[in-house]
């Protein structure tokens, strides 16, 4: 029997499918496309945000794999795999990395299972990030949680309401990870245009989608006091934009549209 909280609903938008649409993907339905287009009318920067977040994920993964020696990754709220995926990026620098992707959308899970069939070191898990014990129990079947892990919350915690305590949720995961692990986190921000983001949040709510953009100070709290590596918590396009396969520490210079990716991101050490 299918768990009701994981039933596939095509009549209401899902964050992973809206994000997929903004990235030019085809794994979305009419409700997702309508929500995505409605959001762009008010905040056209969402396109830059989606691309900027994706590139941040790639650079952070390269940093962990090539620069920090991380060989295990737990990608929470992964959304639809968009190449290069975490396991592909990690494999550029590490031999046989292990990656667990977690999402609560059955369509994401099914798609991921098919895609990962030829990637023996990677697997998909259907679970809700708000249940850390269940997620970690499933992840522990593929990852050695007694060894360092790269824990990733990229562009997913702004779909968690304040009363659900997103910082507390992250803290539950951090408590179970080994020393030497890393936390990668990005989150959409309201700092650049509070009023437009307030409208975007209200529109998403009417469509059945939770969207809670937060200010920088609120996002910083999600790291639970873990020390951030340079350059700290910055707009995602400003986080080490020069990173490449051969230079995982590259700071570099952000592109001309970097300020349009309205999300903060950082990498922390445990």
C-alpha positions in Angstrom: 0.0 0.0 0.0 1.3 3.5 -0.9 2.0 5.8 2.0 -0.6 8.7 1.6 2.1 11.3 2.2 4.0 10.0 -0.8 1.1 9.6 -3.2 1.7 11.1 -6.6 -0.5 14.2 -7.0 -0.5 15.7 -10.5 -3.3 18.2 -9.7 -1.2 20.3 -7.3 2.3 21.6 -7.9 5.3 20.0 -6.3 8.6 22.0 -5.6 10.7 19.4 -7.5 8.6 19.6 -10.6 8.3 23.4 -10.5 12.1 23.6 -10.2 12.5 21.1 -13.0 10.3 23.3 -15.2 12.5 26.4 -14.5 15.6 24.4 -15.4 14.0 23.4 -18.8 13.1 19.9 -17.8 10.1 17.8 -18.9 9.3 16.0 -15.6 6.3 18.2 -14.7 2.6 18.5 -15.1 0.1 21.3 -16.0 -0.3 22.3 -12.3 3.5 22.6 -11.9 3.9 24.6 -15.1 1.1 27.0 -14.2 2.6 27.6 -10.8 6.0 28.1 -12.2 4.8 30.6 -14.8 2.7 32.5 -12.3 5.7 32.8 -10.0 7.8 34.2 -12.9 5.3 37.0 -13.6 6.1 38.4 -10.2 9.7 37.2 -9.7 11.5 36.6 -13.1 14.6 36.2 -11.0 13.4 32.7 -10.2 15.0 31.4 -13.4 18.4 32.8 -12.3 17.8 31.4 -8.8 17.2 27.9 -10.2 20.3 27.9 -12.4 22.4 29.5 -9.7 21.4 27.0 -7.1 22.2 24.1 -9.5 25.6 25.5 -10.2 26.2 26.0 -6.5 25.4 22.3 -5.9 27.9 21.3 -8.5 30.7 23.5 -7.1 30.0 22.5 -3.5 30.1 18.8 -4.5 33.5 19.3 -6.2 34.8 21.1 -3.2 33.8 18.2 -0.9 35.0 15.4 -3.2 38.2 16.9 -4.5 39.1 19.4 -1.8 37.9 17.8 1.4 38.1 14.1 0.5 34.5 13.3 1.1 33.4 10.0 -0.4 29.8 9.8 0.9 26.9 12.1 0.1 23.4 12.4 1.5 21.4 14.7 -0.8 18.2 15.7 0.9 15.2 17.1 -1.2 17.2 16.3 -4.3 14.5 17.0 -6.9 14.8 15.5 -10.4 18.4 14.5 -11.3 19.8 17.1 -13.6 23.2 16.3 -15.1 25.8 16.7 -13.8 24.3 15.0 -10.7 26.1 14.7 -7.3 27.3 11.2 -8.0 28.7 12.3 -11.4 30.5 15.3 -10.0 31.9 13.3 -7.1 33.1 10.6 -9.5 35.3 13.2 -11.2 37.4 13.4 -8.1 36.8 10.3 -6.1 36.8 6.6 -7.0 33.5 4.8 -6.2 31.7 7.6 -4.3 28.5 6.6 -2.6 25.4 8.9 -2.9 21.9 8.6 -1.5 19.3 10.9 -3.0 16.2 11.6 -0.9 12.9 13.2 -2.0 9.2 12.8 -1.1 7.8 12.9 -4.6 7.1 9.4 -6.0 7.8 10.6 -9.5 11.2 11.9 -8.5 11.9 8.6 -6.8 10.8 6.5 -9.8 12.8 8.6 -12.2 15.8 8.5 -10.0 15.7 4.7 -9.6 15.7 4.3 -13.4 18.5 6.8 -13.9 20.6 5.3 -11.2 20.3 1.7 -12.4 23.7 2.1 -14.1 25.3 4.0 -11.2 26.1 1.3 -8.6 27.3 3.8 -6.0 24.1 5.8 -6.0 20.6 5.1 -4.9 17.3 7.0 -4.4 15.1 6.9 -1.2 11.5 7.9 -1.0 11.1 9.7 2.3 10.2 13.0 3.9 13.1 15.1 5.2 11.0 16.1 8.2 11.6 12.5 9.5 15.3 12.4 10.1 15.2 9.0 11.8 13.5 7.4 8.8 15.8 9.1 6.3 19.0 8.2 8.2 17.8 4.6 8.7 17.4 4.2 4.9 20.6 6.1 4.1 22.5 3.9 6.6 21.9 0.9 4.4 24.1 2.4 1.7 26.3 4.9 3.7 28.6 4.3 6.6 27.4 7.0 9.0 30.3 6.3 11.3 32.5 8.0 8.6 32.3 11.6 7.2 29.4 12.4 5.0 28.5 15.4 2.8 25.0 16.3 4.0 23.2 18.5 1.4 20.1 20.6 1.8 20.1 22.6 -1.5 17.0 24.6 -2.2 14.6 22.6 -0.1 14.2 24.1 3.4 12.3 27.1 2.1 9.5 24.5 1.6 9.4 23.9 5.4 7.2 26.2 7.5 8.5 28.0 10.6 6.4 25.9 13.0 8.0 22.8 11.6 11.3 24.0 12.9 13.7 23.7 9.9 16.7 24.5 12.0 15.8 21.8 14.4 15.3 19.3 11.6 18.8 20.1 10.3 20.1 19.7 13.8 18.7 16.2 14.1 20.7 15.2 11.1 23.9 16.8 12.3 23.7 15.0 15.6 23.9 11.7 13.8 26.9 12.5 11.5 30.5 11.7 12.2 33.2 14.3 12.9 34.7 15.5 9.6 31.4 15.6 7.9 30.2 18.7 6.0 26.9 20.5 5.6 26.0 22.1 2.3 22.9 24.3 2.4 21.2 26.9 0.2 17.9 28.7 0.7 15.8 31.2 -1.2 15.9 34.7 0.3 13.5 37.6 0.6 16.2 40.1 1.3 16.3 41.6 -2.2 12.6 42.2 -2.5 10.6 41.5 0.6 7.3 42.6 -1.0 7.6 40.6 -4.2 8.7 37.5 -2.2 5.7 38.0 0.1 3.4 37.9 -3.0 5.3 34.9 -4.4 4.7 33.0 -1.1 1.0 33.9 -1.0 0.6 32.8 -4.6 2.3 29.5 -4.0 0.1 28.9 -0.9 -3.0 29.4 -3.0 -1.7 26.8 -5.5 -1.1 24.3 -2.7 2.7 24.8 -2.5 4.6 25.8 0.6 7.2 28.5 -0.1 8.9 30.4 2.8 11.7 32.7 1.6 13.8 33.9 4.6 16.3 36.6 5.4 20.0 36.0 5.8 20.0 35.9 9.6 17.2 33.3 9.6 19.0 31.2 7.0 22.2 31.4 9.0 20.4 29.8 12.0 19.8 26.7 9.9 23.5 25.9 10.2 23.1 25.3 13.9 26.3 27.2 14.7 28.5 24.9 12.6 31.6 26.9 11.4 31.3 28.0 7.8 34.3 27.8 5.4 35.2 30.9 3.3 33.5 32.9 2.0 30.7 32.1 4.5 27.0 32.6 3.8 26.7 34.5 0.5 24.5 34.6 -2.5 24.9 31.2 -4.2 26.5 32.6 -7.3 29.2 34.2 -5.2 30.2 31.0 -3.4 33.6 30.1 -4.9 32.5 30.7 -8.5 36.0 29.7 -9.8 35.8 26.1 -8.6 36.8 23.5 -11.2 37.8 19.9 -11.2 41.5 20.8 -11.0 40.9 23.6 -8.4 38.3 22.8 -5.8 39.3 25.8 -3.7 39.0 28.3 -6.5 37.4 31.6 -5.3 37.1 33.2 -8.7 34.8 36.0 -9.8 31.0 35.7 -10.0 29.3 36.4 -13.3 27.4 39.6 -14.2 24.0 38.2 -13.2 25.1 36.7 -9.9 22.9 39.1 -7.9 19.8 37.8 -9.6 20.1 34.3 -8.0 18.1 35.2 -4.9 19.4 32.4 -2.6 22.1 32.2 0.1 24.4 29.3 0.3 27.3 28.1 2.4 29.3 25.0 3.3 30.0 24.2 7.0 32.3 21.7 8.8 31.3 19.4 11.6 
